[in-house]
């Protein structure tokens, strides 16, 4: 198969007006995206081999902890793409995407809690342990259906999607923009955090959900299941990247970029600005929800602290450090910053937050295009 920078493979005819043709055109000049997809392909092959087939006493063996850590970083990469889509391409600085991430995670967590079955507390239906501890007599109505995987997956999409649609419809129709919109999104995720901390909400209170056992009948502590989740995360991240690249390269994507650069002028020439903003914001929220759903079974816990506004602010930092408005830069920023966080919270825990803040300030002042913009900056200097 030839490179995306060249012609399509022999025998493959692409109509530029077709979906595949437009995607091909979008990816042809996207050097950074090609590198990202190549890295994902490499990870999708190398990680399973090094974890499952290399002996544990070998220096090349990847431990279960490392596989889980890599999977978590890729989930964060998907969340960063979601934020970059609305911030980098539409100019919507959302400080509330942790809410959509957490809602997707809670939907998956509810399914996993129902899978505990007879290993939990007996009842009809079986009640999760935390409900018995809190003296619940029966399963709340909104828990019904989460024993079915397909229903839980629909809710992974619907819960963040409907919330984003309702919020966006109200905010964008009222023409709330700029810092005011950012504050409102932050208030949204903070309000949800306070609500989910309440024991009477039926979501486990401050402890949330943990001690998961099975996913689709496969034990979560099994190495094969761990690798299956990792590969699924790699595939979803690759598909999400291509979907977002397709969107930003499309006619609708060009309108969205025009809204970012000159919203009033775009509205004046006849485009329904609010509709475009609601659509892109909702799609971004759904991506964040999927990231949360992939995150929970790999990490093994979901609790209200995931809603914390600081988490949304961190995502914005990932995007800014990696490179706003590039998509692949957002993924790079998410992985690099979280790797640094993993290292420095163990080595220098008391200095990590200061280092994170300094990193954001330095990136804003000296690297407005993020780390991925270093290459062009070096070329200009030379």
C-alpha positions as CSV (number, residue, x, y, z in Angstrom):
1,X,0.0,0.0,0.0
2,X,1.4,3.4,-0.9
3,X,1.8,6.3,1.4
4,X,-1.1,8.7,2.0
5,X,1.1,11.4,0.6
6,X,1.0,9.7,-2.8
7,X,-1.7,8.1,-4.9
8,X,-4.3,5.5,-3.8
9,X,-3.4,1.8,-4.0
10,X,-3.6,0.2,-7.4
11,X,-7.1,-0.7,-8.4
12,X,-8.6,1.6,-5.8
13,X,-10.7,4.3,-7.4
14,X,-11.8,7.1,-5.0
15,X,-14.4,9.6,-5.9
16,X,-13.4,12.9,-4.2
17,X,-17.1,13.5,-3.4
18,X,-17.4,10.2,-1.5
19,X,-16.7,9.8,2.2
20,X,-13.6,7.6,1.6
21,X,-12.4,10.1,-1.1
22,X,-12.7,13.1,1.2
23,X,-11.0,11.2,4.1
24,X,-8.2,10.3,1.7
25,X,-7.8,13.9,0.7
26,X,-7.9,15.0,4.4
27,X,-5.2,12.5,5.4
28,X,-2.8,13.0,2.4
29,X,-1.2,16.2,3.6
30,X,-1.5,15.4,7.3
31,X,2.0,14.3,8.1
32,X,1.5,14.4,11.8
33,X,-1.6,12.3,11.6
34,X,0.1,9.7,9.5
35,X,2.9,9.5,12.1
36,X,0.3,9.1,14.9
37,X,-1.6,6.4,13.1
38,X,1.7,4.6,12.5
39,X,2.6,4.8,16.2
40,X,-0.8,3.4,17.1
41,X,-0.4,0.5,14.7
42,X,3.0,-0.2,16.2
43,X,1.6,-0.1,19.7
44,X,-1.3,-2.3,18.7
45,X,1.1,-5.0,17.5
46,X,4.1,-4.6,19.9
47,X,2.3,-4.3,23.2
48,X,0.3,-7.6,22.9
49,X,3.4,-9.4,21.8
50,X,5.6,-8.1,24.6
51,X,3.0,-8.6,27.2
52,X,1.6,-12.1,26.3
53,X,4.5,-13.9,24.5
54,X,7.7,-12.5,26.1
55,X,8.6,-14.3,29.4
56,X,8.2,-12.3,32.5
57,X,11.8,-12.6,33.5
58,X,12.9,-11.0,30.2
59,X,13.8,-7.3,30.1
60,X,11.5,-6.9,27.0
61,X,8.4,-8.1,28.9
62,X,5.7,-5.5,29.4
63,X,4.0,-5.8,32.8
64,X,0.3,-5.6,33.3
65,X,0.8,-2.3,35.1
66,X,2.6,-0.8,32.0
67,X,-0.1,-2.0,29.7
68,X,-2.8,-0.4,31.9
69,X,-0.8,2.8,32.0
70,X,-0.4,2.9,28.3
71,X,-4.1,2.3,27.9
72,X,-4.9,5.1,30.3
73,X,-2.7,7.5,28.3
74,X,-4.5,6.6,25.1
75,X,-7.9,7.2,26.7
76,X,-6.6,10.6,27.8
77,X,-5.4,11.2,24.2
78,X,-9.0,10.6,23.0
79,X,-10.3,13.1,25.5
80,X,-7.7,15.6,24.4
81,X,-8.8,15.2,20.8
82,X,-12.4,15.9,21.9
83,X,-11.3,19.1,23.6
84,X,-9.0,20.2,20.6
85,X,-11.9,19.7,18.2
86,X,-14.1,22.4,20.0
87,X,-11.3,24.6,21.2
88,X,-8.7,24.5,18.4
89,X,-11.1,24.4,15.5
90,X,-14.3,26.2,16.8
91,X,-12.8,28.5,19.5
92,X,-15.0,27.0,22.3
93,X,-12.8,26.8,25.4
94,X,-14.6,24.2,27.4
95,X,-13.6,23.7,31.0
96,X,-16.2,21.1,31.6
97,X,-15.2,18.1,29.4
98,X,-14.4,16.1,32.5
99,X,-18.1,15.9,33.0
100,X,-18.7,14.1,29.7
101,X,-15.7,11.9,30.3
102,X,-17.1,10.9,33.7
103,X,-20.6,10.3,32.5
104,X,-19.3,7.9,30.0
105,X,-17.2,6.3,32.7
106,X,-20.2,6.0,35.1
107,X,-22.3,4.4,32.3
108,X,-19.6,1.7,31.8
109,X,-19.2,1.4,35.6
110,X,-22.9,0.7,36.1
111,X,-22.7,-2.1,33.6
112,X,-19.6,-3.6,35.3
113,X,-21.2,-3.4,38.7
114,X,-24.2,-5.3,37.4
115,X,-21.8,-8.0,36.1
116,X,-20.6,-8.8,39.6
117,X,-23.8,-10.9,39.9
118,X,-23.9,-13.6,42.6
119,X,-20.4,-12.6,43.8
120,X,-22.1,-9.5,45.1
121,X,-25.0,-9.3,47.4
122,X,-28.0,-11.5,46.7
123,X,-31.3,-9.9,45.8
124,X,-33.8,-9.7,43.0
125,X,-32.1,-8.3,41.1
126,X,-28.7,-8.5,42.7
127,X,-27.8,-5.2,44.4
128,X,-24.2,-3.8,44.3
129,X,-22.5,-3.9,47.6
130,X,-22.6,-0.1,48.2
131,X,-26.4,-0.1,47.9
132,X,-26.7,-2.7,50.6
133,X,-24.3,-0.7,52.8
134,X,-26.5,2.4,52.2
135,X,-29.6,0.4,53.1
136,X,-31.1,0.4,49.6
137,X,-34.1,-2.1,49.5
138,X,-34.3,-2.3,45.7
139,X,-32.4,-1.4,42.6
140,X,-33.1,2.2,41.5
141,X,-35.1,2.5,38.3
142,X,-32.3,4.1,36.4
143,X,-30.1,1.1,37.0
144,X,-32.4,-1.2,35.1
145,X,-31.0,-2.2,31.7
146,X,-27.4,-1.9,32.6
147,X,-27.0,-5.6,32.9
148,X,-27.1,-5.6,29.1
149,X,-23.9,-4.5,27.3
150,X,-25.7,-2.9,24.3
151,X,-27.9,-0.8,26.6
152,X,-24.8,0.4,28.5
153,X,-23.0,1.4,25.3
154,X,-26.0,3.4,24.1
155,X,-26.0,5.2,27.5
156,X,-22.3,5.9,27.1
157,X,-23.2,7.9,24.0
158,X,-26.5,9.3,25.1
159,X,-25.6,10.5,28.6
160,X,-22.8,12.9,27.6
161,X,-24.4,13.6,24.2
162,X,-27.8,14.7,25.5
163,X,-26.2,16.8,28.3
164,X,-23.9,18.6,25.8
165,X,-26.8,19.1,23.4
166,X,-29.1,20.6,26.0
167,X,-26.3,22.8,27.5
168,X,-25.1,23.9,24.0
169,X,-28.6,24.7,22.8
170,X,-29.2,26.9,25.8
171,X,-25.7,28.5,25.9
172,X,-25.1,29.1,22.2
173,X,-28.6,30.3,21.4
174,X,-28.1,32.9,24.2
175,X,-24.8,33.7,22.4
176,X,-22.7,33.1,25.5
177,X,-19.1,33.1,24.4
178,X,-15.5,33.6,25.6
179,X,-14.6,33.5,29.2
180,X,-18.3,33.4,30.3
181,X,-18.9,30.2,28.4
182,X,-15.7,28.7,30.0
183,X,-16.9,29.6,33.5
184,X,-20.4,28.1,32.8
185,X,-18.9,24.8,31.6
186,X,-16.7,24.7,34.7
187,X,-19.7,25.3,36.9
188,X,-21.5,22.5,35.1
189,X,-18.9,19.9,35.9
190,X,-18.5,21.2,39.5
191,X,-22.3,20.9,40.1
192,X,-22.2,17.3,38.8
193,X,-19.3,16.5,41.1
194,X,-21.2,17.7,44.1
195,X,-24.3,15.8,43.0
196,X,-22.4,12.5,42.5
197,X,-20.8,12.9,45.9
198,X,-24.2,12.5,47.5
199,X,-24.9,9.0,48.7
200,X,-28.6,9.2,47.9
201,X,-27.9,9.8,44.2
202,X,-27.4,6.0,43.7
203,X,-24.0,6.2,42.2
204,X,-21.8,5.1,45.1
205,X,-21.2,8.4,46.8
206,X,-17.7,9.5,47.3
207,X,-16.4,5.9,46.8
208,X,-17.9,5.6,43.4
209,X,-17.6,2.2,41.7
210,X,-14.7,-0.3,41.9
211,X,-13.9,-4.0,42.4
212,X,-15.1,-4.9,38.9
213,X,-15.0,-8.5,37.9
214,X,-16.1,-9.2,34.3
215,X,-16.6,-7.6,30.9
216,X,-18.7,-9.6,28.5
217,X,-18.0,-12.7,30.5
218,X,-14.2,-12.2,30.4
219,X,-12.3,-11.6,33.7
220,X,-10.8,-8.1,33.8
221,X,-7.7,-9.4,35.6
222,X,-7.0,-11.8,32.8
223,X,-4.0,-10.7,30.6
224,X,-5.9,-11.5,27.5
225,X,-8.8,-9.2,28.5
226,X,-6.3,-6.5,29.4
227,X,-4.8,-6.7,26.0
228,X,-8.2,-6.8,24.3
229,X,-9.1,-3.5,26.0
230,X,-5.8,-2.0,25.0
231,X,-6.3,-2.9,21.4
232,X,-9.9,-1.6,21.5
233,X,-8.6,1.7,22.8
234,X,-6.0,1.9,20.0
235,X,-8.6,1.2,17.3
236,X,-11.1,3.7,18.8
237,X,-8.5,6.4,19.1
238,X,-7.4,5.9,15.4
239,X,-11.0,6.0,14.2
240,X,-11.8,9.0,16.3
241,X,-8.7,10.8,14.9
242,X,-9.7,10.1,11.3
243,X,-13.3,11.1,12.0
244,X,-12.2,14.4,13.5
245,X,-9.7,15.0,10.6
246,X,-12.5,14.3,8.1
247,X,-14.8,16.8,9.9
248,X,-12.3,19.6,10.0
249,X,-11.3,19.1,6.4
250,X,-15.0,19.1,5.2
251,X,-17.1,22.0,4.2
252,X,-18.7,22.0,7.6
253,X,-15.3,22.1,9.2
254,X,-14.4,25.2,7.2
255,X,-17.5,26.9,8.5
256,X,-16.6,25.9,12.0
257,X,-13.1,27.4,11.5
258,X,-14.7,30.6,10.2
259,X,-16.9,30.7,13.4
260,X,-13.7,30.5,15.4
261,X,-12.0,33.3,13.5
262,X,-15.0,35.7,12.8
263,X,-18.2,34.5,14.4
264,X,-20.2,37.7,13.7
265,X,-19.1,37.8,10.0
266,X,-20.0,34.1,9.6
267,X,-23.5,34.7,11.0
268,X,-23.9,37.8,8.9
269,X,-23.3,35.9,5.6
270,X,-26.1,33.5,6.5
271,X,-24.7,30.5,8.4
272,X,-26.6,29.3,11.4
273,X,-23.7,29.6,13.8
274,X,-25.5,28.2,16.8
275,X,-26.4,25.0,15.0
276,X,-22.8,24.4,14.0
277,X,-21.5,25.0,17.5
278,X,-24.1,22.8,19.1
279,X,-23.3,20.0,16.6
280,X,-19.5,20.1,17.1
281,X,-19.9,20.5,20.9
282,X,-22.2,17.5,21.1
283,X,-19.9,15.3,18.9
284,X,-17.0,16.3,21.1
285,X,-18.8,15.3,24.2
286,X,-19.7,11.9,22.8
287,X,-16.0,11.3,22.1
288,X,-15.2,12.3,25.7
289,X,-17.8,9.9,26.9
290,X,-16.3,7.0,24.9
291,X,-12.9,7.9,26.4
292,X,-14.4,7.6,29.8
293,X,-16.0,4.2,29.0
294,X,-12.7,2.8,27.8
295,X,-10.8,4.3,30.8
296,X,-12.9,2.7,33.6
297,X,-12.4,-1.1,32.9
298,X,-8.7,-0.5,32.4
299,X,-8.1,1.6,35.5
300,X,-10.7,-0.3,37.6
301,X,-12.4,2.6,39.4
302,X,-14.7,5.6,38.7
303,X,-15.7,8.1,41.4
304,X,-16.9,11.7,41.6
305,X,-13.4,13.1,41.7
306,X,-13.2,12.6,38.0
307,X,-15.7,15.5,37.6
308,X,-13.3,17.9,39.4
309,X,-12.8,21.1,37.4
310,X,-9.1,20.7,37.8
311,X,-9.3,17.7,35.5
312,X,-10.9,19.7,32.7
313,X,-8.2,22.4,33.1
314,X,-5.5,19.8,32.8
315,X,-7.0,18.6,29.5
316,X,-6.7,22.1,28.2
317,X,-3.1,22.2,29.3
318,X,-2.5,18.9,27.4
319,X,-3.9,20.4,24.3
320,X,-2.0,23.7,24.6
321,X,1.3,21.9,25.3
322,X,0.9,19.5,22.5
323,X,-0.4,21.9,19.9
324,X,-3.9,23.4,19.7
325,X,-5.7,23.0,16.4
326,X,-3.7,20.0,15.2
327,X,-5.5,17.0,16.8
328,X,-2.3,14.8,16.7
329,X,-0.6,17.5,18.9
330,X,-3.4,17.0,21.5
331,X,-2.7,13.3,21.7
332,X,1.1,14.0,22.0
333,X,0.4,16.5,24.7
334,X,-1.8,14.2,26.7
335,X,0.7,11.3,26.6
336,X,3.7,13.5,27.4
337,X,2.2,15.5,30.2
338,X,0.6,12.4,31.8
339,X,3.9,10.5,31.6
340,X,5.6,13.4,33.3
341,X,2.8,13.4,35.9
342,X,3.3,9.7,36.6
343,X,7.0,10.2,37.0
344,X,7.1,13.5,39.0
345,X,4.2,12.7,41.3
346,X,6.3,9.8,42.5
347,X,9.7,11.5,42.5
348,X,8.7,15.1,43.5
349,X,5.1,15.0,44.5
350,X,5.1,18.4,46.2
351,X,6.4,20.2,43.1
352,X,4.2,18.6,40.4
353,X,1.4,21.1,40.4
354,X,3.9,24.0,40.2
355,X,5.7,22.3,37.3
356,X,2.4,21.8,35.5
357,X,1.4,25.4,35.8
358,X,4.9,26.5,34.7
359,X,4.6,24.2,31.7
360,X,1.3,25.8,30.6
361,X,2.7,29.3,31.0
362,X,5.9,28.6,29.1
363,X,4.0,26.8,26.3
364,X,1.6,29.8,26.0
365,X,4.4,32.4,26.0
366,X,7.0,30.7,23.9
367,X,5.3,27.8,22.1
368,X,1.9,29.1,21.0
369,X,1.6,26.2,18.5
370,X,2.7,23.7,21.2
371,X,5.4,21.1,21.0
372,X,4.4,20.1,17.5
373,X,5.1,23.6,16.4
374,X,8.8,23.3,17.4
375,X,9.7,21.9,14.0
376,X,8.5,24.9,12.0
377,X,10.0,27.2,14.6
378,X,13.4,25.6,14.1
379,X,13.1,25.8,10.3
380,X,12.3,29.5,10.6
381,X,15.3,30.0,12.8
382,X,17.6,28.2,10.4
